[in-house]
Amino acid sequence: MRFCDIIGQEEVKQQLRQAVRDGRIAHAQLFAGPQGVGKLALALAYAQYIACPNRTEHDSCGTCPTCVQFSKLQHPDLHFAFPIVKGDDGDVCDAFAEKWKGLVTEHKYFDLDDWYRVMGVETKQGMIYEKESSEILRKLSLKSFAGGYKIMLIWQPEKMNIACANKLLKLLEEPPTMTLFLLVSEHPEQLLSTILSRVQEVRVPRLSEETIAVGLRTEYAWLDAEEAQDVAHMANGSYLTALKMMSESEDNQVFFDDFVALMRNAWLVGQKKDYSALLNLRRWSMDMADSKVGREKQKAFLQYAQRQLRENYIHHFGNSEMNYQTKQERAFSTKFAPFIHDGNVEKMMEELSKAEQQITQNGNAKIIFFDLCLQMIVLVK
């Protein structure tokens, strides 16, 4: 990974390059910031920049044997620790190393859910177990292959269990010679305060809308400027969110149509006594409960509906910068937003959240979605 491969974050890149040029490489650094802003990619580019024997003022060379090994995550002085799920494969990260390296080399931006899917454990919570601390010490105690830094990159260190965190603290207090710890965290407040006091923080901020829009248009050549700007605005500073929105655009269109059908028919029944609309809601609930839709899609729709309610409520404040919607969603909100107000928004959100929880608990989807329809009839007014 090279700095030039990462969109935006020019100030952070300059800070990292300057530290190397000045010989001020802290032995433990924490790359902290929101999801999807390039923290892991920056840490990898920084590690490669430090190790590259032919680095320039701005970047690693990208062509020397060291850079080639780093780009494939195969350099013998580069080590990783990350959350895993203990099972038949074992309870140390090396058992999942090939899957991890495949994900990182294929995607510069990903999250824990993506990693869980690669491991095949979507419904479980990963952890960095106590045994991993012994592996970290063993790896860093080995002689450096290239004579430079031995680098330990820990992704999501907040997932360490308490025993592992305490052992890591001892390593940070008395690190082996020529070692560099790079911790990449979305929730540094969950780390032990004693660990936080022993690392130098590298704050990675949200990306600007302009940076995200340029990145999207580079990646998706067919995307026009207005569409890219809409996605960038809704991404709220996260390039990962923008990428996921692009990949889920077909699902979002379906979710939008379902949301409009639910709210429009609920209004027609409740306010106009249009009982043909009640039959439409009955059909809508049956379609949503269809096993072909699947529980993950059902939950995703309910999350989408909650977001649209928030956006329609915020619409009342008259500040378009506060709204995160597509052109199509904004057009619907101009007519629908008056029906979402202080008197009903909280209760509507509760009903959608309750339905999501019941779906998660494997409740009867037909009953859950039809009950949701009945509640919306009463509340949309």
C-alpha positions in Angstrom: 0.0 0.0 0.0 1.3 3.5 -1.0 0.1 6.9 0.1 -0.9 7.7 -3.4 -3.4 4.7 -3.4 -5.4 6.4 -0.6 -8.0 9.1 -1.3 -7.8 12.3 0.7 -6.2 12.5 4.1 -3.3 14.7 2.8 -2.6 16.3 6.2 -2.3 12.9 7.9 -0.1 11.7 5.1 2.2 14.7 5.4 2.3 14.2 9.2 3.4 10.6 8.8 6.0 11.4 6.1 7.5 14.2 8.2 7.8 12.0 11.2 9.9 9.5 9.2 12.0 12.2 7.6 12.7 13.7 11.1 13.5 10.3 12.6 10.6 10.7 15.1 8.9 7.3 14.8 7.1 6.6 18.0 7.2 2.9 18.9 3.4 2.7 19.5 0.9 4.7 17.4 -2.9 4.7 17.4 -4.7 5.4 14.1 -8.1 6.5 15.4 -11.1 7.8 13.6 -14.6 7.0 12.2 -15.3 4.0 10.1 -14.4 4.0 6.5 -12.0 6.9 6.4 -8.8 5.0 5.5 -7.1 4.3 8.8 -6.0 0.8 8.0 -4.8 1.8 4.5 -2.8 4.7 6.1 -1.2 2.5 8.6 -0.1 0.0 5.9 1.2 2.8 3.7 3.1 4.3 6.6 4.7 0.9 7.4 5.7 0.4 3.8 7.1 4.0 3.7 9.2 3.3 6.8 10.5 0.0 5.4 11.2 1.1 1.8 14.9 1.6 1.1 14.2 3.8 -1.9 11.4 6.0 -0.5 11.1 9.5 -1.9 10.0 12.6 -0.1 6.4 11.8 -0.8 6.0 8.0 -1.0 7.5 4.6 -1.0 8.9 3.6 -4.4 6.4 0.7 -4.9 8.8 -1.4 -7.0 11.6 -2.6 -4.8 11.4 -6.1 -3.3 10.4 -4.7 0.1 7.5 -2.8 -1.4 6.4 -5.8 -3.5 6.4 -7.9 -0.3 4.4 -5.3 1.6 1.9 -4.9 -1.2 1.2 -8.6 -0.9 1.3 -8.5 2.9 4.1 -11.1 2.8 7.0 -9.2 4.3 8.5 -11.3 7.1 8.8 -8.2 9.4 5.1 -7.3 9.0 2.7 -9.0 11.5 -1.0 -8.7 12.1 -3.5 -9.2 14.9 -7.3 -8.8 14.4 -10.6 -10.1 15.9 -11.4 -13.7 15.2 -14.0 -16.2 16.3 -12.6 -19.1 18.2 -13.6 -22.4 16.6 -12.2 -25.4 14.7 -9.6 -23.1 13.0 -8.1 -22.2 16.3 -7.9 -19.2 18.6 -4.9 -17.2 17.1 -4.9 -14.9 14.1 -2.4 -17.0 12.1 -5.2 -19.6 11.5 -7.1 -16.9 9.6 -4.1 -15.1 8.0 -4.8 -16.1 4.4 -8.4 -14.9 4.6 -7.3 -11.7 6.3 -4.7 -10.9 3.7 -7.1 -11.7 0.9 -9.6 -9.2 2.2 -7.1 -6.5 2.9 -5.4 -6.8 -0.5 -8.7 -6.8 -2.4 -10.4 -4.0 -0.4 -8.8 -0.9 1.1 -12.0 -0.1 2.9 -14.0 -2.7 4.9 -15.6 -3.1 8.3 -16.1 -5.8 10.9 -19.2 -7.2 9.2 -17.3 -7.7 6.0 -14.5 -9.5 7.9 -17.1 -11.7 9.7 -18.6 -12.6 6.4 -15.2 -13.6 5.1 -14.7 -15.8 8.1 -18.2 -17.2 7.6 -19.4 -16.2 11.1 -21.9 -13.4 10.4 -23.9 -13.8 13.7 -20.9 -14.1 16.1 -18.7 -11.4 17.8 -15.0 -11.6 17.2 -12.3 -11.1 19.8 -8.5 -10.9 20.1 -7.9 -13.7 22.7 -5.3 -13.9 25.4 -3.2 -16.4 23.4 -2.6 -13.8 20.7 -0.5 -11.7 23.1 1.9 -14.6 23.4 2.0 -14.9 19.6 2.7 -11.1 19.4 5.6 -11.4 21.9 7.0 -14.4 20.0 6.9 -12.7 16.6 8.5 -9.5 17.9 11.2 -11.3 19.7 12.5 -12.8 16.5 15.4 -11.1 14.7 14.4 -8.6 12.0 14.6 -10.2 8.6 15.6 -7.0 6.8 17.4 -5.4 9.7 14.8 -2.7 10.2 11.6 -2.4 12.2 9.5 -5.4 13.2 5.9 -4.1 12.7 2.9 -5.3 14.5 -0.4 -3.9 13.2 -3.4 -4.5 15.4 -6.7 -3.9 13.7 -9.7 -3.2 16.1 -7.5 -3.4 19.3 -10.7 -2.5 21.3 -11.7 -6.2 20.6 -8.9 -7.5 22.8 -10.1 -9.4 25.9 -8.9 -8.0 29.2 -6.1 -10.6 29.6 -4.7 -9.9 26.1 -5.0 -6.1 26.7 -3.0 -6.3 30.0 -0.2 -8.4 28.3 -0.1 -5.9 25.4 0.3 -3.1 28.0 3.5 -4.8 29.3 4.8 -5.1 25.8 4.2 -1.4 25.2 5.9 -0.5 28.4 9.0 -2.6 27.6 9.0 -3.2 23.8 11.5 -5.4 22.1 14.3 -3.6 20.2 13.3 -1.9 16.9 9.6 -2.7 17.1 6.7 -0.6 15.9 3.1 -1.1 17.1 0.4 0.3 14.8 -3.1 0.1 16.4 -6.1 0.9 14.1 -9.2 1.7 16.1 -12.7 3.1 15.6 -13.5 3.2 19.3 -10.3 4.1 21.2 -12.4 5.1 24.2 -12.9 1.3 24.7 -9.2 0.7 25.2 -7.6 0.6 28.6 -6.6 4.1 29.7 -3.1 2.7 30.4 -2.7 1.7 26.8 -4.0 5.0 25.5 -1.4 6.8 27.7 1.4 4.8 26.0 0.5 5.4 22.4 0.9 8.4 20.1 -2.5 9.2 18.5 -2.8 9.8 14.8 -6.2 11.3 14.4 -7.8 10.4 11.0 -10.8 12.7 10.3 -13.8 12.2 8.1 -13.4 12.8 4.4 -14.8 15.8 2.7 -17.8 15.4 0.4 -15.6 16.6 -2.5 -12.9 14.0 -1.9 -15.5 11.2 -1.7 -17.3 12.4 -4.9 -14.0 12.5 -6.8 -13.1 9.0 -5.6 -16.5 7.6 -6.6 -16.3 9.1 -10.1 -12.8 7.6 -10.5 -14.1 4.2 -9.4 -17.4 4.4 -11.3 -16.7 6.1 -14.6 -20.5 6.1 -15.5 -21.4 8.1 -12.4 -22.3 11.7 -13.1 -21.2 14.6 -10.9 -24.7 15.2 -9.3 -25.2 11.5 -8.4 -21.7 11.3 -7.0 -22.3 14.4 -4.9 -25.6 13.0 -3.6 -23.9 9.8 -2.5 -20.9 11.7 -1.0 -23.3 13.8 1.0 -25.2 10.8 2.4 -21.9 9.0 3.2 -21.2 11.5 6.0 -17.4 11.5 5.6 -17.0 7.7 5.2 -15.7 6.4 1.8 -16.7 2.9 2.9 -20.3 4.0 3.4 -20.2 5.6 -0.1 -18.9 2.3 -1.6 -21.6 0.3 0.1 -24.3 2.6 -1.0 -23.1 2.2 -4.6 -23.1 -1.6 -4.3 -26.5 -1.6 -2.6 -28.2 0.9 -4.9 -30.5 -1.8 -6.4 -31.6 -2.8 -2.9 -32.1 0.8 -1.9 -34.4 1.3 -4.8 -36.5 -1.7 -3.7 -36.5 -0.3 -0.1 -37.6 3.1 -1.3 -40.5 1.6 -3.2 -41.5 -0.5 -0.2 -41.3 2.5 2.1 -43.4 4.7 -0.1 -46.0 1.9 -0.5 -46.2 1.4 3.3 -46.6 5.1 4.1 -48.8 6.0 1.2 -51.3 3.2 1.8 -51.2 3.7 5.6 -52.2 7.4 5.0 -54.9 6.5 2.6 -56.5 4.1 5.1 -56.1 6.3 8.1 -57.1 9.6 6.6 -59.2 8.8 3.6 -60.8 5.6 4.8 -59.7 4.0 1.5 -60.1 0.3 2.3 -58.6 -0.8 -1.0 -55.4 0.6 0.4 -55.9 -1.7 3.4 -55.9 -4.7 1.0 -52.7 -3.2 -0.5 -51.1 -3.2 3.0 -52.2 -6.8 3.5 -50.5 -7.8 0.3 -47.5 -5.6 1.2 -47.0 -7.3 4.5 -47.3 -10.8 2.9 -44.7 -9.8 0.3 -42.3 -8.5 3.0 -42.8 -11.7 5.0 -42.0 -13.9 2.0 -39.1 -16.3 2.8 -37.5 -15.3 -0.5 -36.9 -11.9 1.0 -35.0 -13.3 3.9 -34.5 -11.9 7.4 -31.4 -9.9 6.6 -33.2 -8.0 3.8 -36.2 -7.6 6.1 -34.0 -6.1 8.8 -32.2 -3.9 6.3 -35.5 -2.5 5.1 -36.6 -1.7 8.6 -33.3 0.1 9.2 -33.8 2.0 5.9 -37.3 3.0 7.0 -36.0 4.3 10.3 -33.4 6.4 8.5 -36.1 7.8 6.1 -38.3 8.8 9.0 -35.4 10.7 10.6 -34.7 12.4 7.3 -38.3 13.4 6.9 -38.5 14.8 10.4 -35.2 16.8 9.9 -36.8 18.2 6.7 -38.9 20.5 8.8 -35.7 22.4 9.9 -35.3 23.7 6.3 -31.6 23.1 6.1 -30.8 20.9 3.2 -27.3 20.3 4.5 -28.7 18.4 7.4 -30.5 16.0 5.1 -28.8 12.9 3.7 -31.1 11.6 0.9 -31.0 10.9 -2.8 -32.8 13.1 -5.3 -35.7 10.6 -5.5 -36.0 10.4 -1.7 -35.9 14.2 -1.4 -38.7 14.5 -4.0 -40.9 12.2 -1.9 -40.0 14.0 1.3 -41.3 17.3 0.0 -44.8 15.9 0.1 -44.4 13.3 2.9 -42.5 15.3 5.5 -45.5 17.3 6.8 -47.0 14.0 8.1 -43.9 13.3 10.3 -43.7 15.6 13.3 -43.2 15.9 17.0 -46.5 14.1 17.7 -45.7 10.9 15.9 -42.1 10.5 15.0 -40.9 9.0 18.2 -43.7 6.4 18.3 -43.2 5.5 14.6 -39.5 5.0 15.3 -40.3 2.7 18.2 -42.6 0.6 16.1 -40.0 0.1 13.4 -37.3 -0.6 15.9 -39.6 -3.1 17.6 -40.3 -4.9 14.3 -36.6 -5.1 13.6 -35.9 -6.6 17.0 -38.7 -9.1 16.5 -37.4 -10.1 13.1 -33.9 -10.6 14.6 -35.5 -12.9 17.2 -37.0 -15.0 14.5 -40.6 -13.8 15.1 -43.4 -14.5 12.7 -42.8 -12.1 9.9 -46.4 -12.1 8.6 -47.7 -11.0 12.0 -44.8 -8.5 12.6 -45.2 -6.7 9.2 -49.0 -6.6 9.3 -49.0 -5.3 12.8 -46.5 -2.6 11.6 -49.0 -1.7 8.9 -51.8 -1.2 11.5 -49.6 0.9 13.7 -48.6 3.1 10.8 -52.3 3.6 9.8 -52.9 5.1 13.3 -49.7 7.2 13.4 -49.3 8.7 9.9 -51.4 11.8 10.1 
